[in-house]
Amino acid sequence: MSLGSEYSKQLCRICADICRACGEECAKHEAEHCKECAEACFKCAEECERMAA
């Protein structure tokens, strides 16, 4: 992002998709570490989506 790469927004969109998919999978499980992982993944996805905008 800081170098102004023409691919940075695309990379952020892909990262958001991956983080959201991971979060959705982890959210299916009841274990505390899975819930924590899901929360972290959703936060990451939101930031990546913000950066891709």
N, C-alpha and C positions, 0 to 999 in steps of 0.2 A: 504494500500500500504506500509506504513512504517513498518508494522509488518511482511511483506512478506507472507501474506495469499495466499494459493493456489487458492483462489477464487477471488482475487482482480481484475484480468484482466477480468474475466467473469462479475463481477459486473460493471466494467467500460463500457464494451460493452453494457450491458443492460441499463445502465444510458444513454449512447449515443443514443441508439435506442429510448428511451422514450423522451429525449430532442429533438431529430430530429422530432419525430412525433408531439410533442407539437408545435414546431416551424413551421412546415408545416401547421398545423391547424390555428395557429394565423396569419400566413402570408396570409391566404385567406380573412382576414377582413381588412377594410380600416381605422378603428379607430387607432389613434396614439398609444394608449396604447397596442393595439394588435401588431402593427409593432415593438414597443419596446420589447415586450415579445418575438416575433419571433426572433429578433436579439440576445437577451440574450440566448434563447434556442439553437440557432445555435452555438453560441460561446461555450456554455457548452458542446454541443455534440462534437465539435471539440477537446476540451480539454480531454474529456472522451475517445475519439478515440485515441488521442495521448498517453494517459496513458495506454490504453489497448494494444498498439503495442508492 
